[in-house]
Amino acid sequence: MNGISFDYITEYLNTLIEEDDEGILEMEQYANENNVPIVQKEVANLLKLMITIQKPMRILELGTAIGYSSILMSRSSKFVKEIVTIERNENMAEIARNNMSKFDENKIISIIEGDCLKVLEKLEDKYDMIFIDAGKGHYNEFFPHCLRLLKDSGVIISDNVLFRGMVANNDLLIRRKITIVKRMRTYLMNISKDKNLITTVLPVGDGVAITARRN
Ligand SMILES: C[S@@+](CC[C@H](N)C(=O)[O-])C[C@H]1O[C@@H](n2cnc3c(N)ncnc32)[C@H](O)[C@@H]1O
């Protein structure tokens, strides 16, 4: 058990997801071999579904790593016209740029190198979808900016919100993760209780929250 779902459920659900995109498979293999954290298979599938339903033209991503999720999103729908992704690790950004030159056929992804919070403070254009997948301890600081940069009809997707189950169950809590877990609990409380927002938290992957403005 990964702290979130029974292994047999996760394993079974993963048998239903078939990925035949060679580029995506190549990046998955690289990530596995080099211990690069990328979205889990079922979260990747959820992103594709959300993009298919929402048809976002402009996507903002926090946390590029090797560019796996941004490339996956760029290939999910012909409606996606621009993806901006933020990464503070120089080496990751370099690998991501190489992957983008190989796999971002329509050249719609651009990387901004820097710390998410500093970059977010400077951004002004609005996005249809924002994917938060960086700095688990800082979602509370990122979120007000994400909301400011979100179009009225937009969606914010936050990954790792259950953090191996620790956010929901103290028995799973590792001492050195207490601060991150406390902050994540505050984050989930805030986005769930805000009367202007509607949020659902899904026990998928490491936990995914999907948030939109109420209309
Ligand atoms: C989980 S990985 C992103 C995975 C990527 N979204 C994917 O699925 O392919 C998180 C990345 O965020 C970066 N990161 C963490 N904190 C950050 C911050 N405050 N600002 C910018 N990047 C950050 C890390 O260097 C790491 O590469």
The ligand as an ORCA input file, in Angstrom:
! r2SCAN-3c Opt
* xyz 0 1
  C       7.881     16.549     -9.147
  S       9.040     17.382    -10.107
  C       8.095     17.922    -11.486
  C       7.699     16.810    -12.376
  C       7.067     17.235    -13.667
  N       5.907     18.075    -13.450
  C       6.638     15.999    -14.427
  O       5.688     15.335    -13.986
  O       7.277     15.681    -15.445
  C       9.243     18.886     -9.252
  C      10.249     19.825     -9.893
  O      10.036     21.108     -9.319
  C      11.280     21.722     -9.103
  N      11.073     22.680     -8.000
  C      10.873     22.411     -6.690
  N      10.639     23.537     -6.003
  C      10.668     24.543     -6.897
  C      10.494     25.945     -6.803
  N      10.231     26.546     -5.631
  N      10.611     26.683     -7.931
  C      10.895     26.087     -9.130
  N      11.057     24.760     -9.281
  C      10.950     24.001     -8.184
  C      12.247     20.605     -8.785
  O      13.562     20.988     -9.134
  C      11.690     19.461     -9.655
  O      12.377     19.389    -10.877
*
